[in-house]
Amino acid sequence: MREQGDFERVSPIRTLYIDDDESLLELTRRFLETETPRIEVETTSSPRRGLESIERREVDVVVCDYQIPEMDGLEVLETVRQEFEDDVPFIMFTGRGRKEVAIEALNLGADRYLRKGGDPTSQYGVLARAIVQEHEHHRTQRRLRKREENLRVTLECIGDAVITTGVEGRVTRMNPVAEELTGWSAEEAAGEPLSEVFEIIDHETREPEENPARRVLETGGAVGLTNGTVLVGRDGTERFVADSASPIESERGEVIGVVLVFRDVTDDYHSRERRARQRRTVVELSTDERITDGDFETGKRTITETAAETLDVDRVGIWLFEDGNSVLRCADLYERSADAHAEGEELTAADYPTYFEALEAHRSLAAEDARTDPRTAELAEAYLEPLEIGSVLDATIRSNGGVVGVVCHEHVGEPREWFADERRFAGELADQVLRVLSNRRQRERERALEELHGIATDITTFGTPEEVCRRTVDVAESILEFDQCVINLEDDGLLSVVAVSEEVPSDGVAPMSVEDGIVGKTYRTGESYLFDDVRTAEEANPQGPYRGALSVPLGDHGVFQAVSERAGAFDEDDVELAELLVSHTGQALDQLASKRELRQQNERLDEFSSVVSHDLRNPLNVAQGRLGLAAEECDSDHLRDVANAHERMGRLIDDLLALAREGEAATQTRPVALGDAVESAWRNVETADATLIADAGRVVRADEGRMQQLLENLVRNAVEHGGPDVTVRVGESARGFHVEDDGPGIPPDRRDDVFETGYSTTRDGTGFGLSIVRRVADAHGWEVTAAEGPEGGGRFEITGVEFVE
């Protein structure tokens, strides 16, 4: 397969020969085709027929005689050049050698003028060479023109700017884009040094940069501009540009010039610079201690000042929604020109419904012409125009799918375009506001939790339910920042008001039935309720202009409620903190109820003890006296049985008194030597022939008298159930001490029953002894259990004992 160039070199040359001499036509054809096989000759004696072939573009070269009767050669030439506008090579081949004909022929566009005559071989050889040369020259020129045209079209159509130079570095061409960027026209720039037309400097140093064409010519390779290169236009206009310069090579590979392609990257450069500033700002805000610590008062100012500087706007404000998103309140407004902050201004949904709806619907609002943008136009008269605000970029602050506020960036002056990176950055600033708000909320919650845990002890020091509830309301106001609170306590189906905040008007609360309202529902269900707006609650019957509310049960005692005139004033965190506070209140009320019940129990026990010690012991004393008199008058076994019964009745009375007394906690504790206490207990109990083995040398912290009674009862139990010659052992363990014997022991299924009041396995037992042991142990915070001793007898282990080292 031949390359295209090879095909063109061997392609035939279609030659048209016009002459009125028929014999010469044939002779010329044969000579030319023989001399140069590439030449294909078509002959005609009629110029008009020849012109038809030329008009059809069927010939590559025209050879024409001058003197032809029908139309001379100059007329043929003129027709080809002017009427046909054809540049086909034209050779005037004539026998007349007049100078004026030659001049006119050349002026009309003839490519060559040859004379006939002389040696035919030499003459036709010259003609053949002329045909080939003119054909090749014409083909070359046509290729060059086509290349030039293609280059022109390319340069005009390409979106980048293009400048070409010769090897000397002077401008040869430039396209319209290059004209626009440099400020030079192609005509003015042609022949000028590239450095004059393409003046570039470094953005930071302002020093001239090296001519790229020179570097290409020196290295022979492509080069590019460095980042931050600035093109200085002819009128002084500066643009950031990016370019590449490459060598232009001939068909033989020789460098014949340089092509410089460049484009305006000013917008890209500024965009990169903006994004870099934005990234630095986000990093700085993300690591700012004030924002991390939740210091909203200083953090909000940091955000607005930084935003104004980064986005180059005059005003930046942080606005937070209130009252169920019906009000926007300015938390901070920074005016950059005055370097001043303000807050407190409010916008309402009633005045600006479309704007509020737009904030709910969009993550951000980029209003380039804020006064005409339908989303912000209603702000124009009262807000935008007086402050000369032309453009607004708002980014909503969103939490858990809802809008809680907005960060407003306000450009003073003519409308301004907001770029995509600026809109994204505004959203990141809104996220930083949410972050500082969340951190503040978290810090407040942690502080409240810490303080509420401290309240757990404090609140139990109050002596009445009213005082406990009053303290609860005070804590809710001071720690939880609930301005309006009320506590209702239940009494016979009615939830009466026992504590209320001073902010609540006297007619704002009233007793409620447990069947009515939110307070009744809370008490009945034992569940907490949160209302953004109580007006929408079916069971609500607000006694004032209340909107937000939370209601928390106080166990079986009543209900705690907090209310606000602002919708959405409370959230789940508030409910959680209120529940924690109320749990402490409930525990305090439970303790008061327990103390009240214990006090009543103690009063009943005192009354019982009085009856036992007076109303029972006095008749017994009389009976014992009479029995003594009777024994002096007669001797009878019946009298001894009566005496035993009296003795048992006395022990029963003593045990009942002791049992009543053991209902109280052991509060008078001191170090007690365990061994001494055991010896004393042994002496105070009738032990007959029983044996004591005591291995107890440590000191315990106990109420000495009550511990003495515990030991006496255990010794008495061992003697009564183990027999008169039982062996009793007292020893120590890591957690306490034990008392065991070698008697019959206690069946495993009865070991828990022995501590029950009234339980006894002997006829003379009262059933109170071991019950008193457990009461004494409980009063000390000890634990007593029954087990089997090493020798199969009974064993009682007392654990949880505090030893004194």
Solvent accessible surface area in square Angstrom, and as a share of the most:
residue,aa,sasa,rsa
1,M,243,1.08
2,R,161,0.59
3,E,126,0.57
4,Q,122,0.54
5,G,33,0.32
6,D,49,0.25
7,F,114,0.48
8,E,47,0.21
9,R,140,0.51
10,V,80,0.46
11,S,25,0.16
12,P,65,0.41
13,I,0,0.00
14,R,104,0.38
15,T,1,0.01
16,L,0,0.00
17,Y,0,0.00
18,I,0,0.00
19,D,1,0.00
20,D,60,0.31
21,D,63,0.33
22,E,112,0.50
23,S,86,0.56
24,L,34,0.17
25,L,7,0.03
26,E,73,0.33
27,L,64,0.32
28,T,0,0.00
29,R,69,0.25
30,R,130,0.48
31,F,62,0.26
32,L,1,0.00
33,E,55,0.25
34,T,111,0.64
35,E,92,0.41
36,T,26,0.15
37,P,112,0.71
38,R,57,0.21
39,I,1,0.01
40,E,88,0.39
41,V,16,0.09
42,E,81,0.36
43,T,45,0.26
44,T,16,0.09
45,S,32,0.21
46,S,12,0.08
47,P,0,0.00
48,R,135,0.49
49,R,139,0.51
50,G,1,0.01
51,L,15,0.08
52,E,89,0.40
53,S,6,0.04
54,I,0,0.00
55,E,98,0.44
56,R,137,0.50
57,R,132,0.48
58,E,69,0.31
59,V,13,0.08
60,D,30,0.16
61,V,0,0.00
62,V,0,0.00
63,V,0,0.00
64,C,0,0.00
65,D,12,0.06
66,Y,25,0.10
67,Q,86,0.38
68,I,10,0.05
69,P,121,0.76
70,E,76,0.34
71,M,22,0.10
72,D,42,0.22
73,G,0,0.00
74,L,17,0.08
75,E,85,0.38
76,V,0,0.00
77,L,0,0.00
78,E,71,0.32
79,T,22,0.13
80,V,0,0.00
81,R,47,0.17
82,Q,110,0.49
83,E,131,0.59
84,F,36,0.15
85,E,142,0.64
86,D,14,0.07
87,D,71,0.37
88,V,8,0.05
89,P,2,0.01
90,F,0,0.00
91,I,0,0.00
92,M,0,0.00
93,F,2,0.01
94,T,1,0.00
95,G,44,0.42
96,R,104,0.38
97,G,40,0.38
98,R,95,0.35
99,K,154,0.65
100,E,101,0.45
101,V,5,0.03
102,A,18,0.14
103,I,86,0.44
104,E,85,0.38
105,A,0,0.00
106,L,93,0.46
107,N,118,0.60
108,L,39,0.20
109,G,28,0.27
110,A,10,0.08
111,D,60,0.31
112,R,73,0.27
113,Y,42,0.16
114,L,29,0.14
115,R,155,0.56
116,K,39,0.17
117,G,50,0.48
118,G,70,0.67
119,D,84,0.44
120,P,62,0.39
121,T,86,0.50
122,S,62,0.40
123,Q,25,0.11
124,Y,3,0.01
125,G,5,0.05
126,V,61,0.35
127,L,0,0.00
128,A,2,0.01
129,R,134,0.49
130,A,0,0.00
131,I,0,0.00
132,V,36,0.21
133,Q,91,0.40
134,E,17,0.07
135,H,14,0.06
136,E,46,0.21
137,H,106,0.47
138,H,27,0.12
139,R,29,0.10
140,T,53,0.31
141,Q,64,0.29
142,R,121,0.44
143,R,102,0.37
144,L,81,0.40
145,R,113,0.41
146,K,135,0.57
147,R,122,0.45
148,E,79,0.35
149,E,75,0.33
150,N,81,0.42
151,L,56,0.28
152,R,108,0.39
153,V,64,0.37
154,T,74,0.43
155,L,13,0.06
156,E,88,0.40
157,C,101,0.61
158,I,61,0.31
159,G,67,0.64
160,D,43,0.22
161,A,0,0.00
162,V,4,0.02
163,I,0,0.00
164,T,5,0.03
165,T,4,0.02
166,G,11,0.11
167,V,84,0.48
168,E,110,0.49
169,G,14,0.14
170,R,107,0.39
171,V,3,0.02
172,T,66,0.39
173,R,79,0.29
174,M,12,0.05
175,N,2,0.01
176,P,67,0.42
177,V,41,0.23
178,A,0,0.00
179,E,49,0.22
180,E,126,0.56
181,L,14,0.07
182,T,1,0.00
183,G,43,0.41
184,W,32,0.11
185,S,37,0.24
186,A,31,0.24
187,E,143,0.64
188,E,89,0.40
189,A,0,0.00
190,A,55,0.43
191,G,38,0.37
192,E,61,0.27
193,P,44,0.28
194,L,1,0.01
195,S,56,0.36
196,E,103,0.46
197,V,2,0.01
198,F,4,0.02
199,E,81,0.36
200,I,7,0.04
201,I,15,0.08
202,D,37,0.19
203,H,70,0.31
204,E,151,0.68
205,T,85,0.49
206,R,121,0.44
207,E,108,0.48
208,P,106,0.66
209,E,40,0.18
210,E,84,0.38
211,N,22,0.11
212,P,2,0.01
213,A,1,0.01
214,R,129,0.47
215,R,58,0.21
216,V,0,0.00
217,L,57,0.28
218,E,122,0.55
219,T,96,0.56
220,G,38,0.37
221,G,29,0.28
222,A,73,0.57
223,V,28,0.16
224,G,39,0.37
225,L,27,0.13
226,T,85,0.49
227,N,143,0.73
228,G,13,0.12
229,T,0,0.00
230,V,3,0.02
231,L,1,0.00
232,V,27,0.15
233,G,6,0.06
234,R,127,0.46
235,D,120,0.62
236,G,46,0.44
237,T,56,0.32
238,E,75,0.34
239,R,55,0.20
240,F,18,0.07
241,V,6,0.03
242,A,31,0.24
243,D,18,0.10
244,S,54,0.35
245,A,1,0.00
246,S,38,0.25
247,P,30,0.19
248,I,47,0.24
249,E,96,0.43
250,S,27,0.17
251,E,157,0.71
252,R,196,0.71
253,G,44,0.42
254,E,92,0.41
255,V,55,0.32
256,I,73,0.37
257,G,1,0.01
258,V,0,0.00
259,V,39,0.22
260,L,0,0.00
261,V,45,0.26
262,F,1,0.01
263,R,121,0.44
264,D,65,0.34
265,V,13,0.08
266,T,27,0.16
267,D,108,0.56
268,D,78,0.40
269,Y,31,0.12
270,H,84,0.38
271,S,19,0.12
272,R,105,0.38
273,E,72,0.32
274,R,31,0.11
275,R,86,0.31
276,A,25,0.19
277,R,91,0.33
278,Q,12,0.05
279,R,145,0.53
280,R,137,0.50
281,T,9,0.05
282,V,32,0.19
283,V,92,0.53
284,E,104,0.47
285,L,3,0.02
286,S,43,0.28
287,T,99,0.58
288,D,22,0.12
289,E,135,0.61
290,R,109,0.40
291,I,0,0.00
292,T,54,0.31
293,D,77,0.40
294,G,6,0.06
295,D,56,0.29
296,F,11,0.04
297,E,101,0.45
298,T,59,0.34
299,G,0,0.00
300,K,5,0.02
301,R,110,0.40
302,T,21,0.12
303,I,0,0.00
304,T,0,0.00
305,E,70,0.31
306,T,31,0.18
307,A,0,0.00
308,A,0,0.00
309,E,111,0.50
310,T,14,0.08
311,L,4,0.02
312,D,92,0.47
313,V,2,0.01
314,D,33,0.17
315,R,11,0.04
316,V,0,0.00
317,G,0,0.00
318,I,0,0.00
319,W,3,0.01
320,L,33,0.17
321,F,21,0.09
322,E,51,0.23
323,D,38,0.20
324,G,51,0.49
325,N,51,0.26
326,S,42,0.27
327,V,23,0.13
328,L,1,0.00
329,R,84,0.31
330,C,2,0.01
331,A,7,0.05
332,D,1,0.01
333,L,13,0.07
334,Y,17,0.06
335,E,62,0.28
336,R,77,0.28
337,S,95,0.61
338,A,67,0.52
339,D,104,0.54
340,A,45,0.35
341,H,42,0.19
342,A,58,0.45
343,E,95,0.42
344,G,29,0.28
345,E,82,0.37
346,E,91,0.41
347,L,17,0.08
348,T,42,0.24
349,A,27,0.21
350,A,95,0.74
351,D,95,0.49
352,Y,26,0.10
353,P,63,0.40
354,T,60,0.35
355,Y,5,0.02
356,F,10,0.04
357,E,114,0.51
358,A,7,0.06
359,L,0,0.00
360,E,81,0.36
361,A,76,0.59
362,H,75,0.34
363,R,102,0.37
364,S,32,0.20
365,L,0,0.00
366,A,24,0.19
367,A,0,0.00
368,E,78,0.35
369,D,51,0.27
370,A,0,0.00
371,R,86,0.31
372,T,97,0.57
373,D,23,0.12
374,P,107,0.67
375,R,64,0.23
376,T,0,0.00
377,A,35,0.27
378,E,59,0.27
379,L,7,0.03
380,A,11,0.09
381,E,147,0.66
382,A,69,0.53
383,Y,17,0.06
384,L,1,0.00
385,E,86,0.38
386,P,87,0.55
387,L,68,0.34
388,E,110,0.49
389,I,0,0.00
390,G,3,0.03
391,S,0,0.00
392,V,7,0.04
393,L,0,0.00
394,D,1,0.00
395,A,0,0.00
396,T,0,0.00
397,I,0,0.00
398,R,68,0.25
399,S,36,0.23
400,N,160,0.82
401,G,74,0.71
402,G,31,0.30
403,V,6,0.03
404,V,52,0.30
405,G,0,0.00
406,V,0,0.00
407,V,0,0.00
408,C,8,0.05
409,H,0,0.00
410,E,5,0.02
411,H,42,0.19
412,V,50,0.29
413,G,36,0.35
414,E,138,0.62
415,P,71,0.45
416,R,44,0.16
417,E,97,0.43
418,W,3,0.01
419,F,78,0.33
420,A,49,0.38
421,D,8,0.04
422,E,5,0.02
423,R,89,0.33
424,R,145,0.53
425,F,1,0.01
426,A,0,0.00
427,G,9,0.09
428,E,74,0.33
429,L,0,0.00
430,A,1,0.00
431,D,71,0.37
432,Q,15,0.07
433,V,0,0.00
434,L,44,0.22
435,R,68,0.25
436,V,0,0.00
437,L,27,0.13
438,S,56,0.36
439,N,30,0.15
440,R,81,0.30
441,R,75,0.27
442,Q,76,0.34
443,R,99,0.36
444,E,57,0.26
445,R,45,0.16
446,E,79,0.35
447,R,90,0.33
448,A,3,0.02
449,L,43,0.21
450,E,132,0.59
451,E,67,0.30
452,L,0,0.00
453,H,110,0.49
454,G,49,0.48
455,I,14,0.07
456,A,30,0.23
457,T,103,0.60
458,D,49,0.26
459,I,0,0.00
460,T,37,0.21
461,T,103,0.60
462,F,61,0.26
463,G,55,0.53
464,T,55,0.32
465,P,39,0.25
466,E,93,0.42
467,E,79,0.35
468,V,0,0.00
469,C,0,0.00
470,R,85,0.31
471,R,69,0.25
472,T,0,0.00
473,V,0,0.00
474,D,51,0.27
475,V,1,0.01
476,A,0,0.00
477,E,55,0.25
478,S,81,0.52
479,I,17,0.08
480,L,15,0.08
481,E,115,0.52
482,F,7,0.03
483,D,96,0.50
484,Q,22,0.10
485,C,1,0.00
486,V,13,0.08
487,I,0,0.00
488,N,7,0.03
489,L,24,0.12
490,E,57,0.25
491,D,100,0.52
492,D,140,0.73
493,G,32,0.31
494,L,79,0.39
495,L,0,0.00
496,S,33,0.22
497,V,44,0.26
498,V,44,0.25
499,A,5,0.04
500,V,44,0.25
501,S,2,0.01
502,E,167,0.75
503,E,119,0.53
504,V,13,0.07
505,P,66,0.41
506,S,112,0.72
507,D,112,0.58
508,G,5,0.04
509,V,38,0.22
510,A,44,0.34
511,P,76,0.48
512,M,37,0.16
513,S,37,0.24
514,V,22,0.13
515,E,116,0.52
516,D,71,0.37
517,G,16,0.16
518,I,19,0.10
519,V,8,0.05
520,G,0,0.00
521,K,58,0.25
522,T,0,0.00
523,Y,50,0.19
524,R,117,0.43
525,T,66,0.38
526,G,47,0.45
527,E,102,0.46
528,S,33,0.21
529,Y,41,0.16
530,L,57,0.28
531,F,34,0.14
532,D,91,0.47
533,D,26,0.13
534,V,6,0.03
535,R,148,0.54
536,T,114,0.66
537,A,16,0.12
538,E,173,0.78
539,E,58,0.26
540,A,23,0.17
541,N,95,0.49
542,P,59,0.37
543,Q,72,0.32
544,G,29,0.28
545,P,77,0.48
546,Y,12,0.05
547,R,56,0.20
548,G,0,0.00
549,A,7,0.06
550,L,1,0.00
551,S,1,0.01
552,V,3,0.02
553,P,22,0.14
554,L,1,0.00
555,G,53,0.51
556,D,124,0.64
557,H,43,0.19
558,G,0,0.00
559,V,0,0.00
560,F,0,0.00
561,Q,30,0.13
562,A,0,0.00
563,V,28,0.16
564,S,20,0.13
565,E,99,0.45
566,R,98,0.36
567,A,6,0.04
568,G,35,0.34
569,A,23,0.18
570,F,19,0.08
571,D,60,0.31
572,E,120,0.54
573,D,44,0.23
574,D,12,0.06
575,V,13,0.08
576,E,80,0.36
577,L,10,0.05
578,A,0,0.00
579,E,70,0.31
580,L,38,0.19
581,L,0,0.00
582,V,5,0.03
583,S,48,0.31
584,H,15,0.07
585,T,0,0.00
586,G,11,0.11
587,Q,100,0.45
588,A,1,0.01
589,L,7,0.03
590,D,72,0.38
591,Q,80,0.35
592,L,19,0.09
593,A,33,0.26
594,S,65,0.42
595,K,108,0.46
596,R,100,0.37
597,E,112,0.50
598,L,81,0.40
599,R,128,0.47
600,Q,86,0.38
601,Q,72,0.32
602,N,35,0.18
603,E,101,0.45
604,R,141,0.51
605,L,43,0.21
606,D,97,0.50
607,E,116,0.52
608,F,83,0.35
609,S,29,0.19
610,S,63,0.41
611,V,65,0.37
612,V,1,0.00
613,S,49,0.32
614,H,112,0.50
615,D,75,0.39
616,L,85,0.43
617,R,69,0.25
618,N,66,0.34
619,P,77,0.48
620,L,7,0.03
621,N,76,0.39
622,V,92,0.53
623,A,36,0.28
624,Q,78,0.35
625,G,42,0.40
626,R,165,0.60
627,L,25,0.12
628,G,36,0.34
629,L,96,0.48
630,A,33,0.25
631,A,58,0.45
632,E,144,0.65
633,E,150,0.67
634,C,72,0.43
635,D,129,0.67
636,S,34,0.22
637,D,87,0.45
638,H,140,0.62
639,L,34,0.17
640,R,130,0.47
641,D,90,0.47
642,V,60,0.34
643,A,43,0.34
644,N,93,0.48
645,A,48,0.37
646,H,22,0.10
647,E,100,0.45
648,R,82,0.30
649,M,94,0.42
650,G,13,0.12
651,R,81,0.30
652,L,56,0.28
653,I,8,0.04
654,D,74,0.38
655,D,29,0.15
656,L,35,0.18
657,L,46,0.23
658,A,9,0.07
659,L,23,0.12
660,A,11,0.08
661,R,131,0.48
662,E,3,0.01
663,G,30,0.29
664,E,91,0.41
665,A,68,0.53
666,A,15,0.12
667,T,104,0.60
668,Q,141,0.63
669,T,53,0.31
670,R,122,0.44
671,P,61,0.39
672,V,8,0.05
673,A,38,0.30
674,L,0,0.00
675,G,17,0.16
676,D,100,0.52
677,A,7,0.06
678,V,2,0.01
679,E,78,0.35
680,S,28,0.18
681,A,0,0.00
682,W,39,0.14
683,R,172,0.63
684,N,90,0.46
685,V,11,0.07
686,E,149,0.67
687,T,17,0.10
688,A,63,0.49
689,D,112,0.58
690,A,15,0.12
691,T,66,0.38
692,L,36,0.18
693,I,79,0.40
694,A,45,0.35
695,D,111,0.57
696,A,15,0.12
697,G,73,0.71
698,R,81,0.30
699,V,47,0.27
700,V,0,0.00
701,R,89,0.33
702,A,0,0.00
703,D,21,0.11
704,E,71,0.32
705,G,50,0.48
706,R,25,0.09
707,M,0,0.00
708,Q,31,0.14
709,Q,29,0.13
710,L,0,0.00
711,L,3,0.01
712,E,28,0.13
713,N,11,0.05
714,L,2,0.01
715,V,2,0.01
716,R,80,0.29
717,N,23,0.12
718,A,3,0.02
719,V,19,0.11
720,E,88,0.39
721,H,68,0.31
722,G,19,0.18
723,G,23,0.22
724,P,85,0.54
725,D,105,0.54
726,V,4,0.02
727,T,23,0.13
728,V,0,0.00
729,R,77,0.28
730,V,3,0.02
731,G,8,0.08
732,E,52,0.23
733,S,52,0.33
734,A,96,0.75
735,R,147,0.54
736,G,0,0.00
737,F,2,0.01
738,H,26,0.12
739,V,4,0.02
740,E,13,0.06
741,D,17,0.09
742,D,55,0.29
743,G,15,0.14
744,P,107,0.67
745,G,23,0.22
746,I,31,0.16
747,P,73,0.46
748,P,102,0.64
749,D,114,0.59
750,R,98,0.36
751,R,50,0.18
752,D,112,0.58
753,D,42,0.22
754,V,13,0.07
755,F,8,0.03
756,E,98,0.44
757,T,73,0.43
758,G,48,0.46
759,Y,55,0.21
760,S,46,0.30
761,T,96,0.56
762,T,48,0.28
763,R,208,0.76
764,D,68,0.35
765,G,16,0.15
766,T,26,0.15
767,G,9,0.09
768,F,25,0.10
769,G,25,0.24
770,L,20,0.10
771,S,5,0.03
772,I,0,0.00
773,V,0,0.00
774,R,84,0.31
775,R,93,0.34
776,V,0,0.00
777,A,0,0.00
778,D,86,0.45
779,A,17,0.13
780,H,32,0.14
781,G,62,0.60
782,W,16,0.05
783,E,104,0.47
784,V,6,0.03
785,T,60,0.35
786,A,16,0.12
787,A,27,0.21
788,E,103,0.46
789,G,7,0.07
790,P,112,0.70
791,E,102,0.46
792,G,28,0.27
793,G,0,0.00
794,G,4,0.04
795,R,47,0.17
796,F,6,0.03
797,E,57,0.26
798,I,0,0.00
799,T,27,0.16
800,G,42,0.41
801,V,13,0.08
802,E,100,0.45
803,F,31,0.13
804,V,47,0.27
805,E,180,0.81
